[in-house]
Amino acid sequence: MAAKVLLKNDHIEGIRYYDTYRKHGGYEAAEKALKMAQADIVEEVKKSGLRGRGGAGFPTGMKWSFLAKPDGVPRHLVCNADESEPGTFKDRYLMEFHPHILIEGLLISSFALGSNATYIYIRGEYAWIVNILEEAIDEAKKAGWLGKNIQGTGFDCEIYVHRGAGAYICGEETALIESLEGKRGNPRMKPPFPAIQGLWMRPTVVNNVETLAAVVPIINMGGEEYAKIGVGRSTGSKLLSVCGNVNKPGVYEIDMTISVEEFIYSDEYCGGIPNGKRLKACIPGGSSVPIVPANLLFKTAKGETRYMNYESLSDGGFATGTMMGSGGFIVLDEDQCIVRHTMTLARFYNHESCGQCSPCREGTGWMYKILKNIEGGKGKMSDIGLLWDIQRRIEGNTICPLGDAAAWPVAAAIRHFRDEFEWHVNNPEESQRRNYGLAHYADPIHVPASA
Amino acid sequence: MIKFSEERLKKVHEIIARYPEGKQKSALIPILHMAQDDFGGWLDAPTMDYVAEILQIKPIEVYEVATFYSMFNTKPVGKYLLEVCRTGPCMLNGSDDIIDYIKEKLDIREGETTADGLFTLKPAECLGACGYAPMMQLGEHFKEHLTKEKVDTLIAELRAKAKN
């Protein structure tokens, strides 16, 4: 089902501006929260079951409860708006068209965590959105929702927008903190975790844009009610950004109970694949999660319907499943070349590796070169095994998850599409003229009767 | 000798004030953006030294940051920097054709600047516009749903703008 939570006012003209937002129930959650005890707000977020919407899916309430509160040391909330995972552009949509729900969520969260100076770290390329956010902050400040002694509570809070300068790695929370301190975005070793020593070595919580915006409906409806949306541990609504070969790319809000098949073919969402083409593969949660062929997308390996939620998408583990990730939903039709697509992702991760850990710095470049060779008709059969070997040696051997993020797409492509790679190696000339096509990737998978 | 205008200096100090006392280095990236905008679209050593002086940090602290982030140009670029995304989602929607078309049209290779100094072509990695692909970043704006015709119009407009 379509959920109308974060984007419930999407159709209202001028919702970007304070007066309109306020008229449609905006800042009512803030009014309510400012009268609550700080610990009670954290409790509501815990009850909501909200999980980090940046990609990792870590429970937000639990992350908040880790925040150290030593006497006399300022604490900070930082909003991660560095959205850079290929396929992901949902935070952009929220900030561009609904800036006040983020500002309201930031105010409530800052109050709950005791942050008097809160920063929005936004990717440098979203330059025009900086202006939209700053305008919204000014409006909120004029209306008494930011600044000193907010609504007579004695609580002070300023929100500042901090623009990055083009580095995927800064979406990793410790790299983001380094960058916010004016340094290169090299991730830090953990522990200490940011909750103990983060920005300027002060206790810090870093949350994604969508996560912080979701605090508004959680306070409005109460954590328990919010948790009723969705299913199991996939509570609440989720924003998905859809791209690739679909009729209706864009941002959609779902309640995580719909099937993947409905999501792709329903006119309410992706609207199917253009020009009557057939589905070949899909990366449902941003470029770093495993790509799956069509025959593992709509049904799990056990033959059960696959749904758009954390648990169902990851059913079968990496062998036959994938991940919800950031919600960057990339669809590939039958004419797409898996080798070429994987090569562009390998190039991306090579470009974005910070260079700190050698498995990632060297491995991402090596994988890109090999994939470029195979794609260009210059590959050897042994290259496929070599690629597998390199990705395996990167995974788990780096300070931050960029290494894993670079390894997984390559591993999944070989796992499920090995014969397409082999075809490239065996047919170097033909592979320059045409693509491998759909082959058997949509054929039903035989499910053993006992399963 | 380069120097921010009075008005821009005011903005610089406003940015520095967003961070706690003694943590002025946090303002480095925002101020480098301003310097790049104001002083010719790229960061040469004197510009970076000037920023170091404003923030009372060592020049090397500025150099290491300027060379890390892809939006900072440490070499001269044309008046208009065409940054065309070529990562997966854009590739699926024909970004390679757009890049090839621009190369042919402007008679430059990737990373090069046209002889008149107007255009630099820089292939970019994912810019967060995957649903509106293919796309390019031009200054502070995105140009989305690109076609060859749109590229023609855009380049003609920029040429006309540069003449005025």
Chai-1 contact restraints between the chains, C-beta under 6 A:
chainA,res_idxA,chainB,res_idxB,connection_type,confidence,min_distance_angstrom,max_distance_angstrom,comment,restraint_id
A,E83,B,G128,contact,1.0,0.0,6.0,A-B,restraint_1
A,P86,B,T87,contact,1.0,0.0,6.0,A-B,restraint_2
A,P86,B,G88,contact,1.0,0.0,6.0,A-B,restraint_3
A,P86,B,P89,contact,1.0,0.0,6.0,A-B,restraint_4
A,P86,B,C126,contact,1.0,0.0,6.0,A-B,restraint_5
A,G87,B,P89,contact,1.0,0.0,6.0,A-B,restraint_6
A,G87,B,C130,contact,1.0,0.0,6.0,A-B,restraint_7
A,F89,B,G128,contact,1.0,0.0,6.0,A-B,restraint_8
A,F89,B,C130,contact,1.0,0.0,6.0,A-B,restraint_9
A,F89,B,G131,contact,1.0,0.0,6.0,A-B,restraint_10
A,R92,B,G128,contact,1.0,0.0,6.0,A-B,restraint_11
A,G124,B,M71,contact,1.0,0.0,6.0,A-B,restraint_12
A,E125,B,L127,contact,1.0,0.0,6.0,A-B,restraint_13
A,E125,B,Q137,contact,1.0,0.0,6.0,A-B,restraint_14
A,A127,B,E140,contact,1.0,0.0,6.0,A-B,restraint_15
A,W128,B,E140,contact,1.0,0.0,6.0,A-B,restraint_16
A,Y160,B,R18,contact,1.0,0.0,6.0,A-B,restraint_17
A,R163,B,P30,contact,1.0,0.0,6.0,A-B,restraint_18
A,A165,B,I29,contact,1.0,0.0,6.0,A-B,restraint_19
A,A165,B,Y69,contact,1.0,0.0,6.0,A-B,restraint_20
A,A165,B,M71,contact,1.0,0.0,6.0,A-B,restraint_21
A,A165,B,F72,contact,1.0,0.0,6.0,A-B,restraint_22
A,G166,B,Y69,contact,1.0,0.0,6.0,A-B,restraint_23
A,G166,B,S70,contact,1.0,0.0,6.0,A-B,restraint_24
A,G166,B,M71,contact,1.0,0.0,6.0,A-B,restraint_25
A,A167,B,Y69,contact,1.0,0.0,6.0,A-B,restraint_26
A,E181,B,S26,contact,1.0,0.0,6.0,A-B,restraint_27
A,G182,B,K25,contact,1.0,0.0,6.0,A-B,restraint_28
A,G182,B,S26,contact,1.0,0.0,6.0,A-B,restraint_29
A,G182,B,L28,contact,1.0,0.0,6.0,A-B,restraint_30
A,R184,B,E64,contact,1.0,0.0,6.0,A-B,restraint_31
A,R184,B,V65,contact,1.0,0.0,6.0,A-B,restraint_32
A,R184,B,F68,contact,1.0,0.0,6.0,A-B,restraint_33
A,W200,B,K23,contact,1.0,0.0,6.0,A-B,restraint_34
A,S241,B,G131,contact,1.0,0.0,6.0,A-B,restraint_35
A,C243,B,P89,contact,1.0,0.0,6.0,A-B,restraint_36
A,C243,B,C130,contact,1.0,0.0,6.0,A-B,restraint_37
A,C243,B,G131,contact,1.0,0.0,6.0,A-B,restraint_38
A,G244,B,P89,contact,1.0,0.0,6.0,A-B,restraint_39
A,G244,B,L92,contact,1.0,0.0,6.0,A-B,restraint_40
A,P249,B,G131,contact,1.0,0.0,6.0,A-B,restraint_41
A,G250,B,G131,contact,1.0,0.0,6.0,A-B,restraint_42
A,S287,B,G88,contact,1.0,0.0,6.0,A-B,restraint_43
A,I330,B,P89,contact,1.0,0.0,6.0,A-B,restraint_44
A,H341,B,G88,contact,1.0,0.0,6.0,A-B,restraint_45
A,T344,B,T87,contact,1.0,0.0,6.0,A-B,restraint_46
A,T344,B,G88,contact,1.0,0.0,6.0,A-B,restraint_47
A,T344,B,M91,contact,1.0,0.0,6.0,A-B,restraint_48
A,L345,B,G88,contact,1.0,0.0,6.0,A-B,restraint_49
A,F348,B,T87,contact,1.0,0.0,6.0,A-B,restraint_50
A,F348,B,E125,contact,1.0,0.0,6.0,A-B,restraint_51
A,H351,B,E125,contact,1.0,0.0,6.0,A-B,restraint_52
